[in-house]
Amino acid sequence: MPNSCNFVDLHVGAKVRSRRIQLGLSQDVLARRIGVNPGALQRYESGADRIGAKSLFAISKAFKVGPAYFFEDMDISIGVSRDLRRLN
């Protein structure tokens, strides 16, 4: 089920894309390693689809980083305030 983009999805997706490029991996290669199709990975990277825990764990293993890596440098105050505005 598609969801609307939010700050966290955009941030995590950008971290996935950045690390993938840094490691010299194509979307096809990473998608195969984590067991999703390239279209799903593209939607994760753009923030259009939320990355589930199972996929985030698989990406972490493929990148040899902990899951917390994807949340580093995130301005929590911006993310929280945007999410709260959506609820009001």
N, C-alpha and C positions, 0 to 999 in steps of 0.2 A: 504494500500500500504506500503510495507516494506521500511524502510529507512536505510541508513548506520549509524552506531553508531557514536556519537560524544561525546565530553567531557561532555556537559550538560546532555545528556540522560544517560550517564554512572553514573554521579554524583547523579542525582535525583533518578535513579533506585537503587543505593547503599544505599541512605538514606531511601528509602521505605523498602528495605529488612532489613536494620539494625533496624529500628523502629518496623517493624512487629515482628522480632525475640525478640526484647526487651520487647514487649507487650505479647509475648507468643502465637501469632496467627499463624495458619498454612496458607499456600497459599490458600487452599480451603476456609477457613473461611473468610479471607479478600476478596477474589474474590467475594464470595457471597454477602458480605456487600456492595461492591462497584458496583455490577452489571456487572461483567465481568467474563469470564471463567478463570479457573486456568492457562491455557496456556498463555493467554494474560497477566496475572499478572507476570508470570515467564519471559516473554519477556520484560515487563516493568522493572523488577528488574535487568535484565541482561544488559539493555540499548539497546537491539536489536530493540525494538519499542519505539517510543516517546509517552509519556503520554500526552494525550489531556487535555485541561483545565477542562472539565467536570469530567474526571476521577481523575485528581489531586485534584479537590475540594472535591470529594467523599472520597478520601484517607485521605485528611486533616481532614474531619469530623470524619472518623472512628478512626483516631489517636488522635483526639482532639488537633490538632496543626494548626497553620495558614499555608497557602500555602508557605510563605517565609521560613518556616522551611527547606524545601527541597533544598533551595539554600544557606543555611548557610554553612560557611567554604569552599565555592567554590572559588578557585583561578581564578578569572575572567580573569586575564591577560593570563593564560595558555589556558583557553577555547576560548578566543577571538583570540589569535594568531593561535591556531589550526584551528579554523573555517576560519580565513582569508587565511591560507595556502591552504585550500581546494578550495577556490574561485580563487586563482591565477593559 
